[in-house]
Amino acid sequence: MTGSGKYVGFVASGSYYGMDFSHAVKALIVFGFSRRSFPKRKIMKLQINGEERTFDDSSAPLTLAALIDILGMKPDRVAVELNRDIVPRDRWSDTKLTEGDRLEVVHFVGGGL
């Protein structure tokens, strides 16, 4: 049986028809629910311009090009340093990010008088 609102509700409230929380958990297990039933969400932490940011670490690795897109920056106006090395723009799509990477992202703005 897959999850349904009927059985999930009593876990959130702590009781279901007078059962305490431990009985509610046991009932979930009887109905086929377990921690393994729900996919674990993986989180990847990156330091961007000195600030820690978290991103979903999905099955597909996060690339530098994807990160710039997620941040909403225009690639032709950005320079990126990854772990103290400048990464050329033509290598962004091949550069995979990993937990704990430190990035400095500089966004160029034009203008003048």
Buried (B, 14 or more C-beta within 10 A) or exposed (E): EEEEEEBEEBBEEEEBEEBEEEBBBEBBEEBEBEEEEEEEEEEBEBBBEEEEBEBEBEEEEBBBBBBBEEEEBEEEEBEBBBEEEEBEBEEBEEBEBEEEBEBBBEEEEEEEE
